[in-house]
Amino acid sequence: MAVDTFIAFVGVYDSAADADADYQFIKDLHTKEGLIDAYDAAVVEHRPDGKVGVSDMGAKIERAMKRARKVEARELKADTAEIEADAKSAQA
């Protein structure tokens, strides 16, 4: 069985504009510079009530992949409490 190493980076920003700028920079490292083999990134913004909107993204993505001969999805488990704690400690 092949084993890959996955690294998750979580940034906490004072503004969505700053997060978007870093998002674009990382995208450019992949697409223009060729320095990143593969990546996945997202900017998540809290609503004014402090909550994050949740939707059925999986179904939307599968519907959008109309040209794919086959679509496979795998769920990766992550300790969200640990990730949140790490992000909070990075703010300090």
N, CA, C and O atoms as a CHARMM CRD file, in Angstrom:
* protein
*
  368
    1    1 MET  N      0.84100  -1.17900   0.00000 PROA 1      0.00000
    2    1 MET  CA     0.00000   0.00000   0.00000 PROA 1      0.00000
    3    1 MET  C      0.89000   1.24800   0.00000 PROA 1      0.00000
    4    1 MET  O      1.81400   1.35500   0.80600 PROA 1      0.00000
    5    2 ALA  N      0.61200   2.16900  -0.88800 PROA 2      0.00000
    6    2 ALA  CA     1.36700   3.41500  -0.95500 PROA 2      0.00000
    7    2 ALA  C      0.98700   4.32400   0.20100 PROA 2      0.00000
    8    2 ALA  O     -0.17400   4.38800   0.60700 PROA 2      0.00000
    9    3 VAL  N      1.97700   5.02100   0.71900 PROA 3      0.00000
   10    3 VAL  CA     1.74400   5.93300   1.83400 PROA 3      0.00000
   11    3 VAL  C      2.20200   7.31700   1.41100 PROA 3      0.00000
   12    3 VAL  O      3.32100   7.47500   0.92300 PROA 3      0.00000
   13    4 ASP  N      1.36600   8.30500   1.58700 PROA 4      0.00000
   14    4 ASP  CA     1.71800   9.69600   1.33000 PROA 4      0.00000
   15    4 ASP  C      1.71400  10.45200   2.64200 PROA 4      0.00000
   16    4 ASP  O      1.06300  10.05000   3.60600 PROA 4      0.00000
   17    5 THR  N      2.43300  11.52900   2.66500 PROA 5      0.00000
   18    5 THR  CA     2.44300  12.40000   3.82900 PROA 5      0.00000
   19    5 THR  C      1.59600  13.61800   3.51500 PROA 5      0.00000
   20    5 THR  O      1.79200  14.28000   2.49600 PROA 5      0.00000
   21    6 PHE  N      0.66900  13.90100   4.38500 PROA 6      0.00000
   22    6 PHE  CA    -0.18700  15.06800   4.25000 PROA 6      0.00000
   23    6 PHE  C      0.14400  16.03700   5.36500 PROA 6      0.00000
   24    6 PHE  O      0.28800  15.63700   6.52000 PROA 6      0.00000
   25    7 ILE  N      0.26300  17.29700   5.02600 PROA 7      0.00000
   26    7 ILE  CA     0.52600  18.33400   6.01200 PROA 7      0.00000
   27    7 ILE  C     -0.59900  19.35000   5.90600 PROA 7      0.00000
   28    7 ILE  O     -0.90800  19.83700   4.81900 PROA 7      0.00000
   29    8 ALA  N     -1.19900  19.66200   7.02600 PROA 8      0.00000
   30    8 ALA  CA    -2.27600  20.65900   7.04700 PROA 8      0.00000
   31    8 ALA  C     -1.74300  21.94500   7.65500 PROA 8      0.00000
   32    8 ALA  O     -1.17200  21.94300   8.74500 PROA 8      0.00000
   33    9 PHE  N     -1.93300  23.02800   6.94700 PROA 9      0.00000
   34    9 PHE  CA    -1.58300  24.35400   7.43700 PROA 9      0.00000
   35    9 PHE  C     -2.88400  25.11000   7.65200 PROA 9      0.00000
   36    9 PHE  O     -3.74900  25.12000   6.77700 PROA 9      0.00000
   37   10 VAL  N     -3.02700  25.73500   8.79400 PROA 10     0.00000
   38   10 VAL  CA    -4.20600  26.53800   9.08600 PROA 10     0.00000
   39   10 VAL  C     -3.72700  27.92900   9.46000 PROA 10     0.00000
   40   10 VAL  O     -2.94900  28.09500  10.39900 PROA 10     0.00000
   41   11 GLY  N     -4.19100  28.92000   8.73000 PROA 11     0.00000
   42   11 GLY  CA    -3.83200  30.30400   9.02600 PROA 11     0.00000
   43   11 GLY  C     -5.02800  31.02100   9.62100 PROA 11     0.00000
   44   11 GLY  O     -6.16600  30.81600   9.19900 PROA 11     0.00000
   45   12 VAL  N     -4.76000  31.85700  10.59700 PROA 12     0.00000
   46   12 VAL  CA    -5.80000  32.67700  11.20400 PROA 12     0.00000
   47   12 VAL  C     -5.48700  34.11900  10.82600 PROA 12     0.00000
   48   12 VAL  O     -4.40100  34.62200  11.11500 PROA 12     0.00000
   49   13 TYR  N     -6.43200  34.77200  10.18500 PROA 13     0.00000
   50   13 TYR  CA    -6.20600  36.10800   9.63000 PROA 13     0.00000
   51   13 TYR  C     -7.11900  37.13700  10.27600 PROA 13     0.00000
   52   13 TYR  O     -8.18600  36.81400  10.79700 PROA 13     0.00000
   53   14 ASP  N     -6.66700  38.39000  10.22700 PROA 14     0.00000
   54   14 ASP  CA    -7.49300  39.48800  10.71900 PROA 14     0.00000
   55   14 ASP  C     -8.52600  39.92600   9.69100 PROA 14     0.00000
   56   14 ASP  O     -9.51500  40.57500  10.03200 PROA 14     0.00000
   57   15 SER  N     -8.29300  39.56500   8.41700 PROA 15     0.00000
   58   15 SER  CA    -9.25100  39.94400   7.38600 PROA 15     0.00000
   59   15 SER  C     -9.31600  38.86600   6.31200 PROA 15     0.00000
   60   15 SER  O     -8.35100  38.13900   6.07900 PROA 15     0.00000
   61   16 ALA  N    -10.46900  38.78100   5.66800 PROA 16     0.00000
   62   16 ALA  CA   -10.63100  37.84500   4.55900 PROA 16     0.00000
   63   16 ALA  C     -9.71500  38.23600   3.39900 PROA 16     0.00000
   64   16 ALA  O     -9.24900  37.36800   2.66100 PROA 16     0.00000
   65   17 ALA  N     -9.45800  39.51800   3.23500 PROA 17     0.00000
   66   17 ALA  CA    -8.58200  39.98300   2.15400 PROA 17     0.00000
   67   17 ALA  C     -7.16700  39.43200   2.32600 PROA 17     0.00000
   68   17 ALA  O     -6.53800  39.02600   1.34900 PROA 17     0.00000
   69   18 ASP  N     -6.66400  39.41700   3.55500 PROA 18     0.00000
   70   18 ASP  CA    -5.34200  38.85500   3.81600 PROA 18     0.00000
   71   18 ASP  C     -5.32300  37.35600   3.51700 PROA 18     0.00000
   72   18 ASP  O     -4.36300  36.85100   2.93400 PROA 18     0.00000
   73   19 ALA  N     -6.37700  36.64700   3.91400 PROA 19     0.00000
   74   19 ALA  CA    -6.47200  35.21100   3.64400 PROA 19     0.00000
   75   19 ALA  C     -6.52000  34.96400   2.13800 PROA 19     0.00000
   76   19 ALA  O     -5.85200  34.06000   1.63700 PROA 19     0.00000
   77   20 ASP  N     -7.30000  35.75800   1.41900 PROA 20     0.00000
   78   20 ASP  CA    -7.39700  35.61900  -0.03400 PROA 20     0.00000
   79   20 ASP  C     -6.05100  35.86800  -0.71500 PROA 20     0.00000
   80   20 ASP  O     -5.71400  35.19800  -1.69000 PROA 20     0.00000
   81   21 ALA  N     -5.28100  36.83700  -0.19900 PROA 21     0.00000
   82   21 ALA  CA    -3.97000  37.14100  -0.78800 PROA 21     0.00000
   83   21 ALA  C     -3.02100  35.95300  -0.62000 PROA 21     0.00000
   84   21 ALA  O     -2.31900  35.58600  -1.56200 PROA 21     0.00000
   85   22 ASP  N     -2.99500  35.35500   0.56600 PROA 22     0.00000
   86   22 ASP  CA    -2.14600  34.17900   0.77000 PROA 22     0.00000
   87   22 ASP  C     -2.63100  32.99500  -0.06500 PROA 22     0.00000
   88   22 ASP  O     -1.82400  32.23600  -0.60100 PROA 22     0.00000
   89   23 TYR  N     -3.93700  32.84100  -0.17100 PROA 23     0.00000
   90   23 TYR  CA    -4.51000  31.78400  -1.00700 PROA 23     0.00000
   91   23 TYR  C     -3.99000  31.91200  -2.44000 PROA 23     0.00000
   92   23 TYR  O     -3.56000  30.92600  -3.03800 PROA 23     0.00000
   93   24 GLN  N     -4.02900  33.11400  -2.98100 PROA 24     0.00000
   94   24 GLN  CA    -3.56700  33.35000  -4.35700 PROA 24     0.00000
   95   24 GLN  C     -2.07700  33.08100  -4.48400 PROA 24     0.00000
   96   24 GLN  O     -1.63000  32.52100  -5.48500 PROA 24     0.00000
   97   25 PHE  N     -1.30000  33.47700  -3.47100 PROA 25     0.00000
   98   25 PHE  CA     0.14400  33.25800  -3.50000 PROA 25     0.00000
   99   25 PHE  C      0.46600  31.76400  -3.54400 PROA 25     0.00000
  100   25 PHE  O      1.32200  31.33300  -4.31700 PROA 25     0.00000
  101   26 ILE  N     -0.22100  30.97700  -2.71500 PROA 26     0.00000
  102   26 ILE  CA     0.00400  29.53300  -2.68600 PROA 26     0.00000
  103   26 ILE  C     -0.42900  28.90400  -4.00800 PROA 26     0.00000
  104   26 ILE  O      0.23800  28.01000  -4.52700 PROA 26     0.00000
  105   27 LYS  N     -1.54400  29.37500  -4.54400 PROA 27     0.00000
  106   27 LYS  CA    -1.99300  28.87700  -5.84700 PROA 27     0.00000
  107   27 LYS  C     -0.93700  29.14500  -6.91400 PROA 27     0.00000
  108   27 LYS  O     -0.67600  28.28800  -7.75800 PROA 27     0.00000
  109   28 ASP  N     -0.33300  30.32500  -6.87900 PROA 28     0.00000
  110   28 ASP  CA     0.70900  30.67800  -7.84200 PROA 28     0.00000
  111   28 ASP  C      1.95400  29.80300  -7.67700 PROA 28     0.00000
  112   28 ASP  O      2.60200  29.46800  -8.66800 PROA 28     0.00000
  113   29 LEU  N      2.29700  29.42700  -6.44100 PROA 29     0.00000
  114   29 LEU  CA     3.42900  28.52200  -6.22900 PROA 29     0.00000
  115   29 LEU  C      3.20500  27.19100  -6.94300 PROA 29     0.00000
  116   29 LEU  O      4.15400  26.55200  -7.39800 PROA 29     0.00000
  117   30 HSD  N      1.95400  26.78700  -7.03200 PROA 30     0.00000
  118   30 HSD  CA     1.61000  25.53700  -7.71700 PROA 30     0.00000
  119   30 HSD  C      1.51700  25.73700  -9.22700 PROA 30     0.00000
  120   30 HSD  O      2.17700  25.03200  -9.99100 PROA 30     0.00000
  121   31 THR  N      0.70700  26.68800  -9.65200 PROA 31     0.00000
  122   31 THR  CA     0.40400  26.81900 -11.07700 PROA 31     0.00000
  123   31 THR  C      1.48300  27.53200 -11.88300 PROA 31     0.00000
  124   31 THR  O      1.76500  27.13600 -13.01400 PROA 31     0.00000
  125   32 LYS  N      2.08300  28.56100 -11.33100 PROA 32     0.00000
  126   32 LYS  CA     3.05400  29.35700 -12.09500 PROA 32     0.00000
  127   32 LYS  C      4.50000  28.94700 -11.83200 PROA 32     0.00000
  128   32 LYS  O      5.31500  28.89700 -12.75300 PROA 32     0.00000
  129   33 GLU  N      4.80900  28.65500 -10.57600 PROA 33     0.00000
  130   33 GLU  CA     6.18800  28.34600 -10.20500 PROA 33     0.00000
  131   33 GLU  C      6.49600  26.85500 -10.22300 PROA 33     0.00000
  132   33 GLU  O      7.65900  26.46700 -10.32900 PROA 33     0.00000
  133   34 GLY  N      5.47000  26.01700 -10.12200 PROA 34     0.00000
  134   34 GLY  CA     5.68300  24.57700 -10.11100 PROA 34     0.00000
  135   34 GLY  C      6.39600  24.07000  -8.86900 PROA 34     0.00000
  136   34 GLY  O      7.02000  23.01000  -8.90500 PROA 34     0.00000
  137   35 LEU  N      6.31400  24.80800  -7.77700 PROA 35     0.00000
  138   35 LEU  CA     7.01900  24.43500  -6.55300 PROA 35     0.00000
  139   35 LEU  C      6.22900  23.50600  -5.64800 PROA 35     0.00000
  140   35 LEU  O      6.79000  22.91800  -4.72400 PROA 35     0.00000
  141   36 ILE  N      4.93700  23.36700  -5.90100 PROA 36     0.00000
  142   36 ILE  CA     4.09900  22.49700  -5.09300 PROA 36     0.00000
  143   36 ILE  C      3.49200  21.45600  -6.02300 PROA 36     0.00000
  144   36 ILE  O      2.84300  21.79800  -7.01200 PROA 36     0.00000
  145   37 ASP  N      3.70900  20.16900  -5.69700 PROA 37     0.00000
  146   37 ASP  CA     3.18000  19.10000  -6.54700 PROA 37     0.00000
  147   37 ASP  C      1.66400  19.09300  -6.55800 PROA 37     0.00000
  148   37 ASP  O      1.04500  19.05900  -7.62200 PROA 37     0.00000
  149   38 ALA  N      1.07500  19.12300  -5.40100 PROA 38     0.00000
  150   38 ALA  CA    -0.38000  19.07700  -5.27400 PROA 38     0.00000
  151   38 ALA  C     -0.76200  19.79000  -3.98400 PROA 38     0.00000
  152   38 ALA  O     -0.01000  19.79200  -3.00900 PROA 38     0.00000
  153   39 TYR  N     -1.92200  20.38200  -3.99900 PROA 39     0.00000
  154   39 TYR  CA    -2.39100  21.04800  -2.78800 PROA 39     0.00000
  155   39 TYR  C     -3.89700  21.18000  -2.84700 PROA 39     0.00000
  156   39 TYR  O     -4.52500  21.01100  -3.89200 PROA 39     0.00000
  157   40 ASP  N     -4.43900  21.48100  -1.71700 PROA 40     0.00000
  158   40 ASP  CA    -5.85900  21.80700  -1.61900 PROA 40     0.00000
  159   40 ASP  C     -5.94200  22.95400  -0.63800 PROA 40     0.00000
  160   40 ASP  O     -5.26000  22.93800   0.38700 PROA 40     0.00000
  161   41 ALA  N     -6.74600  23.92600  -0.92200 PROA 41     0.00000
  162   41 ALA  CA    -6.81100  25.10000  -0.06000 PROA 41     0.00000
  163   41 ALA  C     -8.22700  25.64500  -0.02200 PROA 41     0.00000
  164   41 ALA  O     -9.01000  25.46100  -0.95400 PROA 41     0.00000
  165   42 ALA  N     -8.53600  26.31100   1.06200 PROA 42     0.00000
  166   42 ALA  CA    -9.85000  26.93800   1.20800 PROA 42     0.00000
  167   42 ALA  C     -9.72200  28.13000   2.12900 PROA 42     0.00000
  168   42 ALA  O     -8.89300  28.14300   3.03800 PROA 42     0.00000
  169   43 VAL  N    -10.54200  29.12400   1.88800 PROA 43     0.00000
  170   43 VAL  CA   -10.68200  30.25800   2.79600 PROA 43     0.00000
  171   43 VAL  C    -12.05000  30.12100   3.44000 PROA 43     0.00000
  172   43 VAL  O    -13.07300  30.09000   2.75500 PROA 43     0.00000
  173   44 VAL  N    -12.05900  30.04100   4.75000 PROA 44     0.00000
  174   44 VAL  CA   -13.30300  29.88400   5.49800 PROA 44     0.00000
  175   44 VAL  C    -13.50300  31.14900   6.31400 PROA 44     0.00000
  176   44 VAL  O    -12.63700  31.54400   7.09500 PROA 44     0.00000
  177   45 GLU  N    -14.64400  31.77100   6.12600 PROA 45     0.00000
  178   45 GLU  CA   -14.92500  33.02700   6.81800 PROA 45     0.00000
  179   45 GLU  C    -16.13300  32.84900   7.72500 PROA 45     0.00000
  180   45 GLU  O    -17.14800  32.27800   7.32400 PROA 45     0.00000
  181   46 HSD  N    -16.01100  33.34300   8.95100 PROA 46     0.00000
  182   46 HSD  CA   -17.12900  33.25700   9.88300 PROA 46     0.00000
  183   46 HSD  C    -18.19200  34.29600   9.52800 PROA 46     0.00000
  184   46 HSD  O    -17.88200  35.41100   9.10900 PROA 46     0.00000
  185   47 ARG  N    -19.43700  33.90600   9.70600 PROA 47     0.00000
  186   47 ARG  CA   -20.55100  34.84300   9.52800 PROA 47     0.00000
  187   47 ARG  C    -20.55900  35.80100  10.71300 PROA 47     0.00000
  188   47 ARG  O    -19.87800  35.55400  11.70800 PROA 47     0.00000
  189   48 PRO  N    -21.31500  36.88500  10.62400 PROA 48     0.00000
  190   48 PRO  CA   -21.38100  37.82400  11.75100 PROA 48     0.00000
  191   48 PRO  C    -21.79800  37.16200  13.06700 PROA 48     0.00000
  192   48 PRO  O    -21.41600  37.62900  14.14100 PROA 48     0.00000
  193   49 ASP  N    -22.58100  36.07700  12.99300 PROA 49     0.00000
  194   49 ASP  CA   -22.98700  35.39700  14.22800 PROA 49     0.00000
  195   49 ASP  C    -21.90500  34.45300  14.75600 PROA 49     0.00000
  196   49 ASP  O    -22.12000  33.75800  15.74900 PROA 49     0.00000
  197   50 GLY  N    -20.73700  34.42700  14.09100 PROA 50     0.00000
  198   50 GLY  CA   -19.62600  33.60400  14.54900 PROA 50     0.00000
  199   50 GLY  C    -19.62400  32.19100  14.02100 PROA 50     0.00000
  200   50 GLY  O    -18.69000  31.44100  14.30300 PROA 50     0.00000
  201   51 LYS  N    -20.63200  31.79600  13.26700 PROA 51     0.00000
  202   51 LYS  CA   -20.70900  30.43800  12.74900 PROA 51     0.00000
  203   51 LYS  C    -20.18200  30.38700  11.31400 PROA 51     0.00000
  204   51 LYS  O    -20.11800  31.40800  10.62900 PROA 51     0.00000
  205   52 VAL  N    -19.80600  29.18400  10.87000 PROA 52     0.00000
  206   52 VAL  CA   -19.33500  28.94300   9.50600 PROA 52     0.00000
  207   52 VAL  C    -20.44800  28.22500   8.76700 PROA 52     0.00000
  208   52 VAL  O    -20.96700  27.22000   9.25200 PROA 52     0.00000
  209   53 GLY  N    -20.83100  28.74300   7.56300 PROA 53     0.00000
  210   53 GLY  CA   -21.88500  28.09000   6.78100 PROA 53     0.00000
  211   53 GLY  C    -21.46000  26.72700   6.31200 PROA 53     0.00000
  212   53 GLY  O    -20.34600  26.59500   5.80700 PROA 53     0.00000
  213   54 VAL  N    -22.30700  25.66500   6.45200 PROA 54     0.00000
  214   54 VAL  CA   -21.98800  24.30100   6.04900 PROA 54     0.00000
  215   54 VAL  C    -22.97000  23.90700   4.95100 PROA 54     0.00000
  216   54 VAL  O    -24.17100  24.15500   5.06000 PROA 54     0.00000
  217   55 SER  N    -22.43900  23.28300   3.87800 PROA 55     0.00000
  218   55 SER  CA   -23.31300  22.86300   2.78900 PROA 55     0.00000
  219   55 SER  C    -22.86700  21.49700   2.29400 PROA 55     0.00000
  220   55 SER  O    -21.81800  20.99200   2.69600 PROA 55     0.00000
  221   56 ASP  N    -23.64800  20.91700   1.43900 PROA 56     0.00000
  222   56 ASP  CA   -23.34000  19.60800   0.88200 PROA 56     0.00000
  223   56 ASP  C    -22.39500  19.79100  -0.30100 PROA 56     0.00000
  224   56 ASP  O    -22.79300  19.62700  -1.45400 PROA 56     0.00000
  225   57 MET  N    -21.14200  20.13100  -0.00800 PROA 57     0.00000
  226   57 MET  CA   -20.17500  20.40200  -1.06700 PROA 57     0.00000
  227   57 MET  C    -19.85800  19.16200  -1.88000 PROA 57     0.00000
  228   57 MET  O    -19.61000  19.26200  -3.08200 PROA 57     0.00000
  229   58 GLY  N    -19.86100  17.99600  -1.25300 PROA 58     0.00000
  230   58 GLY  CA   -19.54600  16.77300  -1.97600 PROA 58     0.00000
  231   58 GLY  C    -20.45700  16.55800  -3.16800 PROA 58     0.00000
  232   58 GLY  O    -19.98500  16.28700  -4.27200 PROA 58     0.00000
  233   59 ALA  N    -21.75200  16.67600  -2.95400 PROA 59     0.00000
  234   59 ALA  CA   -22.71300  16.48900  -4.04200 PROA 59     0.00000
  235   59 ALA  C    -22.53800  17.55700  -5.11000 PROA 59     0.00000
  236   59 ALA  O    -22.64600  17.26400  -6.30100 PROA 59     0.00000
  237   60 LYS  N    -22.27100  18.78500  -4.70100 PROA 60     0.00000
  238   60 LYS  CA   -22.07900  19.86800  -5.67300 PROA 60     0.00000
  239   60 LYS  C    -20.83800  19.62100  -6.52400 PROA 60     0.00000
  240   60 LYS  O    -20.85300  19.85200  -7.73300 PROA 60     0.00000
  241   61 ILE  N    -19.77500  19.15500  -5.89600 PROA 61     0.00000
  242   61 ILE  CA   -18.54300  18.88700  -6.63200 PROA 61     0.00000
  243   61 ILE  C    -18.75000  17.73600  -7.61500 PROA 61     0.00000
  244   61 ILE  O    -18.34500  17.82200  -8.77400 PROA 61     0.00000
  245   62 GLU  N    -19.38200  16.66100  -7.14700 PROA 62     0.00000
  246   62 GLU  CA   -19.63000  15.52100  -8.03900 PROA 62     0.00000
  247   62 GLU  C    -20.47700  15.92100  -9.24100 PROA 62     0.00000
  248   62 GLU  O    -20.21700  15.46600 -10.35500 PROA 62     0.00000
  249   63 ARG  N    -21.49000  16.76700  -9.03100 PROA 63     0.00000
  250   63 ARG  CA   -22.31400  17.22400 -10.15800 PROA 63     0.00000
  251   63 ARG  C    -21.50200  18.07300 -11.12000 PROA 63     0.00000
  252   63 ARG  O    -21.75500  18.06000 -12.32500 PROA 63     0.00000
  253   64 ALA  N    -20.52200  18.81600 -10.59800 PROA 64     0.00000
  254   64 ALA  CA   -19.71600  19.69800 -11.44400 PROA 64     0.00000
  255   64 ALA  C    -18.67500  18.93900 -12.25900 PROA 64     0.00000
  256   64 ALA  O    -18.19700  19.45400 -13.26900 PROA 64     0.00000
  257   65 MET  N    -18.31800  17.73300 -11.84600 PROA 65     0.00000
  258   65 MET  CA   -17.27600  16.95400 -12.52700 PROA 65     0.00000
  259   65 MET  C    -17.88400  16.12800 -13.65500 PROA 65     0.00000
  260   65 MET  O    -17.78800  14.90100 -13.66200 PROA 65     0.00000
  261   66 LYS  N    -18.50500  16.80900 -14.59800 PROA 66     0.00000
  262   66 LYS  CA   -19.25000  16.15600 -15.67000 PROA 66     0.00000
  263   66 LYS  C    -18.36800  15.41100 -16.66800 PROA 66     0.00000
  264   66 LYS  O    -18.83200  14.47200 -17.31400 PROA 66     0.00000
  265   67 ARG  N    -17.12100  15.80700 -16.80200 PROA 67     0.00000
  266   67 ARG  CA   -16.24500  15.19500 -17.79900 PROA 67     0.00000
  267   67 ARG  C    -15.46900  13.99200 -17.25200 PROA 67     0.00000
  268   67 ARG  O    -14.82500  13.27300 -18.01500 PROA 67     0.00000
  269   68 ALA  N    -15.52800  13.77700 -15.96200 PROA 68     0.00000
  270   68 ALA  CA   -14.78800  12.66600 -15.35300 PROA 68     0.00000
  271   68 ALA  C    -15.40000  11.33500 -15.77000 PROA 68     0.00000
  272   68 ALA  O    -16.62000  11.17100 -15.76600 PROA 68     0.00000
  273   69 ARG  N    -14.54400  10.39300 -16.12600 PROA 69     0.00000
  274   69 ARG  CA   -15.01000   9.04700 -16.45800 PROA 69     0.00000
  275   69 ARG  C    -15.50000   8.35800 -15.19800 PROA 69     0.00000
  276   69 ARG  O    -16.44600   7.57100 -15.24100 PROA 69     0.00000
  277   70 LYS  N    -14.84600   8.65800 -14.05500 PROA 70     0.00000
  278   70 LYS  CA   -15.21600   8.06600 -12.77700 PROA 70     0.00000
  279   70 LYS  C    -14.84300   9.05600 -11.67700 PROA 70     0.00000
  280   70 LYS  O    -13.81400   9.72500 -11.77000 PROA 70     0.00000
  281   71 VAL  N    -15.65700   9.15200 -10.65600 PROA 71     0.00000
  282   71 VAL  CA   -15.37000  10.03100  -9.52400 PROA 71     0.00000
  283   71 VAL  C    -15.26700   9.17700  -8.27300 PROA 71     0.00000
  284   71 VAL  O    -16.17500   8.40700  -7.96100 PROA 71     0.00000
  285   72 GLU  N    -14.16200   9.31300  -7.56100 PROA 72     0.00000
  286   72 GLU  CA   -13.94700   8.61200  -6.30100 PROA 72     0.00000
  287   72 GLU  C    -13.81500   9.65600  -5.20400 PROA 72     0.00000
  288   72 GLU  O    -13.24100  10.72100  -5.43300 PROA 72     0.00000
  289   73 ALA  N    -14.32100   9.37800  -4.05200 PROA 73     0.00000
  290   73 ALA  CA   -14.18800  10.28000  -2.91500 PROA 73     0.00000
  291   73 ALA  C    -13.74700   9.47200  -1.70400 PROA 73     0.00000
  292   73 ALA  O    -14.22000   8.35800  -1.48200 PROA 73     0.00000
  293   74 ARG  N    -12.85100  10.03700  -0.93600 PROA 74     0.00000
  294   74 ARG  CA   -12.38700   9.40200   0.29100 PROA 74     0.00000
  295   74 ARG  C    -12.47700  10.41900   1.40600 PROA 74     0.00000
  296   74 ARG  O    -12.10700  11.58000   1.23000 PROA 74     0.00000
  297   75 GLU  N    -12.95400   9.99700   2.52400 PROA 75     0.00000
  298   75 GLU  CA   -13.06000  10.87600   3.68100 PROA 75     0.00000
  299   75 GLU  C    -11.81700  10.71900   4.53300 PROA 75     0.00000
  300   75 GLU  O    -11.44100   9.60500   4.89700 PROA 75     0.00000
  301   76 LEU  N    -11.18000  11.83600   4.85000 PROA 76     0.00000
  302   76 LEU  CA   -10.00900  11.84100   5.71300 PROA 76     0.00000
  303   76 LEU  C    -10.44500  12.30300   7.09400 PROA 76     0.00000
  304   76 LEU  O    -11.16900  13.29000   7.22600 PROA 76     0.00000
  305   77 LYS  N    -10.01300  11.60300   8.10100 PROA 77     0.00000
  306   77 LYS  CA   -10.36800  11.96600   9.47400 PROA 77     0.00000
  307   77 LYS  C     -9.30400  12.90100  10.03800 PROA 77     0.00000
  308   77 LYS  O     -8.10900  12.70300   9.82000 PROA 77     0.00000
  309   78 ALA  N     -9.74300  13.89600  10.74800 PROA 78     0.00000
  310   78 ALA  CA    -8.82400  14.83400  11.38700 PROA 78     0.00000
  311   78 ALA  C     -9.37800  15.19900  12.75200 PROA 78     0.00000
  312   78 ALA  O    -10.59300  15.26200  12.94200 PROA 78     0.00000
  313   79 ASP  N     -8.49300  15.43700  13.69300 PROA 79     0.00000
  314   79 ASP  CA    -8.89300  15.85000  15.03000 PROA 79     0.00000
  315   79 ASP  C     -9.08900  17.36300  15.00100 PROA 79     0.00000
  316   79 ASP  O     -8.14100  18.12400  15.19700 PROA 79     0.00000
  317   80 THR  N    -10.32400  17.79000  14.75700 PROA 80     0.00000
  318   80 THR  CA   -10.60000  19.22300  14.60100 PROA 80     0.00000
  319   80 THR  C    -10.32200  20.00500  15.87400 PROA 80     0.00000
  320   80 THR  O     -9.92500  21.16800  15.80900 PROA 80     0.00000
  321   81 ALA  N    -10.52400  19.39200  17.01600 PROA 81     0.00000
  322   81 ALA  CA   -10.22600  20.07800  18.27600 PROA 81     0.00000
  323   81 ALA  C     -8.72800  20.35800  18.38100 PROA 81     0.00000
  324   81 ALA  O     -8.32600  21.42800  18.83800 PROA 81     0.00000
  325   82 GLU  N     -7.91700  19.41300  17.96600 PROA 82     0.00000
  326   82 GLU  CA    -6.46800  19.59800  17.99700 PROA 82     0.00000
  327   82 GLU  C     -6.03200  20.66300  16.99600 PROA 82     0.00000
  328   82 GLU  O     -5.16900  21.48700  17.29700 PROA 82     0.00000
  329   83 ILE  N     -6.62900  20.64700  15.80300 PROA 83     0.00000
  330   83 ILE  CA    -6.30700  21.65800  14.79800 PROA 83     0.00000
  331   83 ILE  C     -6.68500  23.04400  15.31000 PROA 83     0.00000
  332   83 ILE  O     -5.91700  23.99400  15.15500 PROA 83     0.00000
  333   84 GLU  N     -7.86700  23.16700  15.92000 PROA 84     0.00000
  334   84 GLU  CA    -8.30000  24.45100  16.46500 PROA 84     0.00000
  335   84 GLU  C     -7.37500  24.91200  17.58300 PROA 84     0.00000
  336   84 GLU  O     -7.02000  26.08800  17.65000 PROA 84     0.00000
  337   85 ALA  N     -6.98300  23.99100  18.46300 PROA 85     0.00000
  338   85 ALA  CA    -6.07000  24.33300  19.55600 PROA 85     0.00000
  339   85 ALA  C     -4.73100  24.81500  18.99800 PROA 85     0.00000
  340   85 ALA  O     -4.16400  25.78700  19.49700 PROA 85     0.00000
  341   86 ASP  N     -4.22400  24.13700  17.96200 PROA 86     0.00000
  342   86 ASP  CA    -2.97500  24.55000  17.33000 PROA 86     0.00000
  343   86 ASP  C     -3.09400  25.94600  16.72500 PROA 86     0.00000
  344   86 ASP  O     -2.18200  26.76300  16.85300 PROA 86     0.00000
  345   87 ALA  N     -4.22200  26.21800  16.06500 PROA 87     0.00000
  346   87 ALA  CA    -4.44200  27.53500  15.45600 PROA 87     0.00000
  347   87 ALA  C     -4.50100  28.62000  16.52400 PROA 87     0.00000
  348   87 ALA  O     -3.94500  29.70400  16.34700 PROA 87     0.00000
  349   88 LYS  N     -5.18600  28.32300  17.64600 PROA 88     0.00000
  350   88 LYS  CA    -5.27900  29.30300  18.73900 PROA 88     0.00000
  351   88 LYS  C     -3.92300  29.54800  19.38200 PROA 88     0.00000
  352   88 LYS  O     -3.60100  30.68100  19.73900 PROA 88     0.00000
  353   89 SER  N     -3.12200  28.49000  19.53400 PROA 89     0.00000
  354   89 SER  CA    -1.80400  28.67900  20.14500 PROA 89     0.00000
  355   89 SER  C     -0.88700  29.46700  19.21800 PROA 89     0.00000
  356   89 SER  O      0.00700  30.17400  19.68300 PROA 89     0.00000
  357   90 ALA  N     -1.10100  29.35200  17.91500 PROA 90     0.00000
  358   90 ALA  CA    -0.31100  30.12600  16.96100 PROA 90     0.00000
  359   90 ALA  C     -0.64700  31.60700  17.01900 PROA 90     0.00000
  360   90 ALA  O      0.18800  32.45200  16.69700 PROA 90     0.00000
  361   91 GLN  N     -1.87700  31.92100  17.43200 PROA 91     0.00000
  362   91 GLN  CA    -2.28100  33.32900  17.54300 PROA 91     0.00000
  363   91 GLN  C     -1.58000  34.02000  18.70700 PROA 91     0.00000
  364   91 GLN  O     -1.34900  35.22900  18.67700 PROA 91     0.00000
  365   92 ALA  N     -1.24900  33.24800  19.72200 PROA 92     0.00000
  366   92 ALA  CA    -0.67500  33.83500  20.93700 PROA 92     0.00000
  367   92 ALA  C      0.71900  34.36900  20.72300 PROA 92     0.00000
  368   92 ALA  O      1.33000  34.89200  21.65500 PROA 92     0.00000
